[in-house]
Amino acid sequence: MSTPTPPTPPSQLRQARQDTVALAVLIAVVLIGFAVTAWLVRRYDAVRAARAWNWQRDGAQALQRGQPRQAAEDYRNALAYNSDNAGYQFGLGTALFQSGELNQARHYFSILWQQTPQSGPVNLSLARVEAKDGNASAAVRYYHNAIYGLWQSNGAAQREAARRELIAFLLREGEETQADAEILALGATLPPTAAARIAIGQQLLAVGDNHHALQEFQAALHQGANNYAALVGAGRASFRLAQYAQARAYLQRAVRLRPHDIVAAPLLATTNEVLELDPYAFGVSRPERDERVRRDLQIALARLHRCLPAPPPTKAGGKSSVAPAAPAPAPAPLAKLAATGQALQRQMARGQLFRGPDAVSQIMGFVFQVEQATAATCGAPTGSDLALLLIARQRAGGGQ
């Protein structure tokens, strides 16, 4: 038989219960301490977050009021309470940029770029910093990153705006070839509305891409044949391409829509003069060609006469009315042209202007030389002289 276990003394039971209660109390105190500490930490963090948010709110409002220096101070205070907040860092970079502190702005934006190199807003901000600091190649690179980067909302609109900003920057830098490529890329992303095509066409005109500009205006006219802006644009592009007959057709339609317009009407007048003075135009008969050559020669001689230095004034008896002064000599090219012009005038007076198989080419060569030389010496031509200069450029193969 086994020996029975003796009963636990009452004093030991009481001690065990006391120890258990003490342990439970200790655990409860520790748990309460942890809870209070956690609450205090959360409260502390919440207070810091609230203060940071208030400072950044003040910074955003200062930016809206056009006070970037105050905004920078506010955002610095916000970062003192929340140093890792990317939004506050971006706000500070923006305020520094607007304050002209480019190096500091670049510092904050570069930190953000290292964290999110595909961020559209960050790349756009860096592009603006580099553009303002004169670093064109870096600016273009960041603009492209922004165009193809990630945007939280309205991505298509943000990318379009970034590309338009890039185009404006390239135009300011005189990089018309690059701007042309960006304009064409922008046009490919826009909805094919008449308004969008006209806007792209006008930008292409600004960079001298007249061929693609004409295509955009013609596409707009397919959607509405009486679109005045498209007609003027197509007329201007055709004019610059030296396609004067086509330019006249477009401009005539534009003028019929707005008879008193100050844009299309003068351009149409010049276009008409080009077509009426060009002896090489298709379908012109020989008598009409000769008449045009005579008229062109007279116009050129009159321009040359106006461009030559005026002789000193004389009295009725042929003596000078002022102290003798040597008249300003004519520039050598003009003096030589003047001598040739006098010979042509004598031939025209004797009816011998068109002797020889090359007479027309020689006369028109003289006319073109006069208009080019006087344009360089006496200022930009107008009216018939401008028309003759345009014909000269067309014959040389340069358009306008």
Phi, psi and omega in degrees: 000141179280153181276129181293141179288132181290147180293147179290136180296146179303328181294323179291322178297317180297319180295321180296317180296321179296319179295320180295316179296319180297318179296318180297318179297317180298316179298318180298319179297317179298315180297319178296322179297316177299317181296316179296317179298315179299319179296318179296319178297313179298320179296317179298314179297322180294320179295316179297318179296320179295317179294320177298317181296320179297319179294318180291328175298316177297322179295317179297319178294323178295322176297318179296328179278358182077034179240072186295327180293319176295321179298319179298318178297319179296317181291327175297318177297321178297318181290337176295331178265338181212081190288341185262004184284116183295325180296320178292322177297319179295318178298319179294317178300319179296317179296319179295321178298314180292338177277353183088006178273075190292318182296318179292320178298316179301322180300310182291319179293326179293322175300315179294323180296322178296329179280320183223077184294346179263005182292123177298310180300320181293315179296322178295320179295318177295323177299318180293321178298311183293324179296317181288333180272000176084014179264082190297314184296318178294321179298315180298320180297315180290326176299316178296320176300321179292320181297321182257013182271190183259135178234141184289328181209155179050048184302315183298315180294321180293319179293320177298316180296321179295320179292321177297321178294321177297317180300314179299319179296315180297322178294320177296327181278355182077015180270071187290328179295314177295320179298321179301315180297319180291324178296316178297320178295320177297316180300327180290340182263349184274154174296143186283052177272160179298319181298317180295318180294321178296316180299316178294319179300319179294323177293322178294324174299321183296331180260005176084010177272074187290328181296308180291328176299315179300320178298319180295316180294321179294322177296321177295323180290334175295333179271342179194105188293340183252030177281110187299313182299321179292322179295315179296317179298316179296321178296317180294316180297317178297320178300315181292333177276004182063026174263074193289325178296318178292320178300318179298320181298314180293315184291326176297319178295321179295317181293326176296327177287322181224086187300329185258022182291140182266003179257304185286322186298311178298322179294322177295320180299316178295319179299316179298320180295320177301313183292329181277337183261347185284110179284349181264004182298147181295136175088001180280129180288166181296314178300319178294322178298314181296321178296320178295321179297316177301314181296317179299320180296317180297319179297316181293319179296322178294319178297317180296319180297319180292332185275336181289150177300139180285142176290159179295149180293150181232158173280179180299326181280003177094000178266153181294139180276355180229173178302138182304134177218138181292124178295150180296129181290147177287143174306145185308315179299321181290321179298318178295318178295323180298319179296317177296321180297321178297321178295319179293325177296319178295319178297318180295323180293327180272001181073024183246026187291326188253031175285134178096150183290338183257016186299313183299315180297320180293317181295313182292329174298319176296316180302315182294321179296320179298311183295323179289319181291318181289328176297324180283334186259320190246011177099172184296136180281165176224170174057228184295326179295321176297319179299317179294322178295322178293322177296320178299316180293324178296318180294328179282351177089013183260355185060217175251000000 
